Amino acid sequence: VQVLAYLGCLMSVYEGQLVEQWGYEFTATRAGAPYADEIALSLDQLVRGGFATADEPVIQISGRGRDELRFAATLPLNVRRQRFLDAATAAALAMPLPLVADALSFEPGLRRALHFVRTRALLDEAGVSLLEAQFETVSDTLRHEPTADEDLMIPAVVWLTYLASERHSSRATV
C-alpha cells in the first residue's frame, strides 16, 4: 500500500502537481522504502474498525469497507488522487509488485536515503528537481504528455523500467 501510494504521488508530480497537494508526506525507511505515517495509521484504523482485515502481507477490504470506500472516493482530495493511484495500481499489474518496489529504490530521493542509511523526508526540493528531469526524459521518450483523461500507466511503467535498468547497470559496475 505504501509503495503504491508513493508511486501515485510521484505520478502526480509527473503531471506537474506540487507534492504538497498530495495531502501527506513520505519518508524513507532505513531499508529504503517509502513510508507515510498517515497511511499506516489509516490502515490500522481500518482493521480495528472492521473495514478491512490484515493477514500480513495481505490486506482485504470487508463489505463494510467497500461501503465506506464508495463514500470516501467522492471526497475532493480523493477524487484528485484517483487518477494517479489508478496509474500506480495499473503499473503494479503490468509489472510484478516486487519489481515495482525494487525499481522505486532507485528513485532519486529513496536512493539518497539508502546511500545515507537513515530515515529522511522524501520529495524535498532537490529530489523533486531530479524527478522532474527524469520525467521530462520520459515525456520526450514517449513524445506525448497524457491529457487529464488519459491513463498514466504507460509513463509509470516506462519510468519504472528505466529505474530498474539503472539498478542493473549499477550492479554491473560494482
Salt bridges, closest charged atoms under 4 A:
GLU15 OE1 - ARG83 NH1 2.80
ASP44 OD2 - ARG48 NE 2.90
ASP67 OD1 - ARG70 NH2 2.43
ASP102 OD1 - ARG167 NE 2.90
ASP124 OD1 - ARG112 NH2 2.94
GLU150 OE1 - HIS144 NE2 2.91
